[in-house]
Amino acid sequence: MSNFKLIQRHSPNFDQRINDCVIDMLVLHYTGMINADMALQRLCNSDAKVSAHYFIDEKGECFQLVEEANRAWHAGKSSWAGSSDINSRSIGIELVNAGHELDYKPFPEAQMNSLERLAKDIIIRHVIPAHRILGHSDIAPSRKRDPGELFDWRRLASIGIGLWSNKKYAASTDGGTLGPGMSGKAVSQAQQKLSYFGYHIEKTGHYDPATQEVVTAFQRHYRPERVDGLFDSLCWDRLLDLLSQIE
């Protein structure tokens, strides 16, 4: 990686990618711990059985913990676009941030600058498509919230890292806001579109807790100005716009 300083810090928590799986995903996380030292120690502790390929602290220092050829253990139980072994087909990056349960804050400029340089290099080398640059909450919406609504996905997309929709108004004629307890054709259509985009969601026609979790994950990434688990007209517009970018 030219002109980019990587600090090597070995983590024992990795194994082989299954069936020589092609790397076609980049997954971003936050550490969710009090400070960088504690997070780095955990990612390098064999008892923890968790790791990532890269780790970026608040000052922008970037550590490589696992070689890209190996499968780091960062995704856990997760799914995207029908694939459940996300670890085998992805690169994982941990960003130091205390997270929702401790002291969730916007990600510092130095950290974002380093992430941009690292992510650009990764997606160029592995030819990772924009719609497969995701957050942990996208691939595990029932378990995870990271990197969350304070992460600047729009900024990354503006330089070619990931997808974004600039829709700022509700123009859809979808029949109104969908929420818990509702059933019917509109709910089925929303579930179908979210599934087609990549989220793991059952097309039941009922706005059940699992559907609300997926909608919340979608909002954390693509509609962060309001994260309420309700699928309103702006969610519809942004989802349709995102789908148009990958079709």
N, C-alpha and C positions, 0 to 999 in steps of 0.2 A: 504494500500500500504506500504509494509515493507521497512524500512530504506530509506524512501523518504519523505522529508518534504514538506507538502502542506500547503499553507497559505489560509485560508478560507476567501473568499470575496463574499458576496451574490449578485447575479444579479437577478432582478425580471423578467427578460426577458426569460421566458420559459413556456412551457405547457406540456401536456401529449403526449407521443408518440402514434400515431394513430394505433388503432387495435393491441396494444401491439407488435408492430413491433420488430423483432429481430435485435439487433445491429450487423451489419456485414460490416461496413465501418468506416474508420478513415480518416478525412479530415483536411488537414493542411492549415493554412492561415498566411498571415502577417497582421499586424494592419494597416499599411498605414497611420500612423499619426506621428506628430512631435516627440512625446516622449511617454514613457510608462505610465506616470501619466494621460495624456489626453486620451490615448486609454482605460485604465482601467476604467476611469470615464465614458466614453461613453458606454462601455459594461455593466456598472452597472446602467445606466440611463434609467428609464422606458420610457422616451420619445423617446429614440433612437430605441427601439424595435429590438435590435441586441444583441447577446451574443455568448458565446462559453462555453464549459464545462471547458476548461483549458486555462490558459494564462501564457506564459513564457517570462520573460524580458531578457534583454541582459546579465545580471549578472547570469542568470540561476535560479532565483527565480521563483517558480511555484505556481500559484494561482488556486484554484478551485472555479469557479463562479456558476456552475450549477451541481447538482447531475446527475450522469450518467443515472439514471433511468428516468430522465426527458428529454424532447426535447428542446435543446438549439436552438436559432435562428441564425445560422451561415451560412447556405448554400444559403439562398435566392432562387430565381428562378433558378433551376438547374436540371440536369438529368444525370443518369448513368445507363447503361445496362437496359434501359427501365423503370427505377424507377424515379419518379419526386419528391417524398417527401423524399429528402435526409436527412432532419433534423430528421425524425422519425427513420431512420435506421443507424445513424452515431454518432460518437463522434467527436466533433470539438475542435481543438487546435489552439489558436492564438499565433503567435510569434511576439514579438515586432521588427518591422523593418519599417522604414519610407516609403519604397516602391518606385516604379518607378516614381511616380509623385513628390516626395520630395527629398529623399536622399538614394537611393537604395544601400545597401552594403551587402557584404557576412555576413552570420549569425555567431556570435561569438562562440568560442569554448565552453564557459560555457553554453551558451544557447543550443547548439547542444547536449552537454552531458546530460543536464536535459531532453531534448526532447527524447533522446534515451532511457533513463530509464523509462520515463513515457509511451512512445509509446509501448515499450516491454511489460510493465505490462498490458496495455490496450488490446493489440492484443492477449496475452496469455489468459486473463480472458474471452474475448469475442470470441475467436477463429476466428479472422478476417483474411481472406486470403490475401496473399501478393498483389494480383492484385486489391484489393479493398482498398488500402492505397493510397490516392490521394491528389492532390492539388486542391484548389478552382478553379483554371483555367481549370482543367480537367472536372469538373462538370458544369462549367458555362463559356465556352470559349468565348462567345460573350460579356461577361461583366467583366471578372476578369483576372488578370495576376499573382496572388499570388499562392504560395510563390515565383515563378519565377525562372529564369535561374541561379541565383546565389545561390539557395538553393541546398545543397549537397545530392541529392537523391541517388547517387552512394554510398555514405558513409552509409546511412541508410540501403540500400539493402545488403551491405556487412555483416551486422550483423542480417539479417533476417527481416528487416522492409521494405516491399515493393519489387517491381520488378525492375530489371535493365537488360540492354543488354550491353555486353562488345564488341559488334561488332564495329570495328574501321576502316573498309574498306568497299567499295561498291562492293558486289559480285553479286547483283541481275541482272537479264536480263529483267528489267521491261519496257524498251523502253525509258528511259531518265527521266529527271526532269519534274514534272507536276507543273503547275502554273496557275494563273488567266487567264481566257479567253479560256482555253483549254477544250475540250470535247472528249468523246469517251470511249472505253472499259477500258483503263488503269485508267482513272479517276473513273469510276464505281467500278473497282476492289479495288482501294485505299479506296474509301468511304465505300465499303462493309467490308473491313478488319478493318478499324477504328471503324465502327459500331459494329462489332463482338467483338472487344476488350472492348467496353463499351461506347465510345463517342456517343453523340447524334448528328447524322449527316444524312441528307436525301441522299438517293442513287439516285441522279439525272443524273449522268453522266456528269455534268457540274462543272467545278472548279469555283464555285461561291464564294462570300464573306464569306458565312457561312462555306464552306469547308476550305477556307484559315484560318479562325479563329480556327477551330478544329486542323488543321495541326500545326498552331503556338502554340497551347496549348500542343500538343504532343511533339513538339520540346522543349518547356520550361521544360518539365519533363524528356524526354527521349533522346533528342539530343540537350542539352543546349549549345554546343560549337558554334552553329550557329542557330539563331532564325530569319528566313526570310520568313516563310509562304510558302516555296516551298517544294514540296514533292519529294525529290531526292532519289537516290539509297541507300544512307545510312539510310534514313528514312524507306524505304522499308525493308531493312535488319533488322533494329532494331525492327520494328513492327512485322515482321514474327518471329523473335527470341522470342519476348515477348509472342506472341500468342502460340508458341510451349511450353512455360513454363506453360501455364494454360490449355492446351488441354489434 
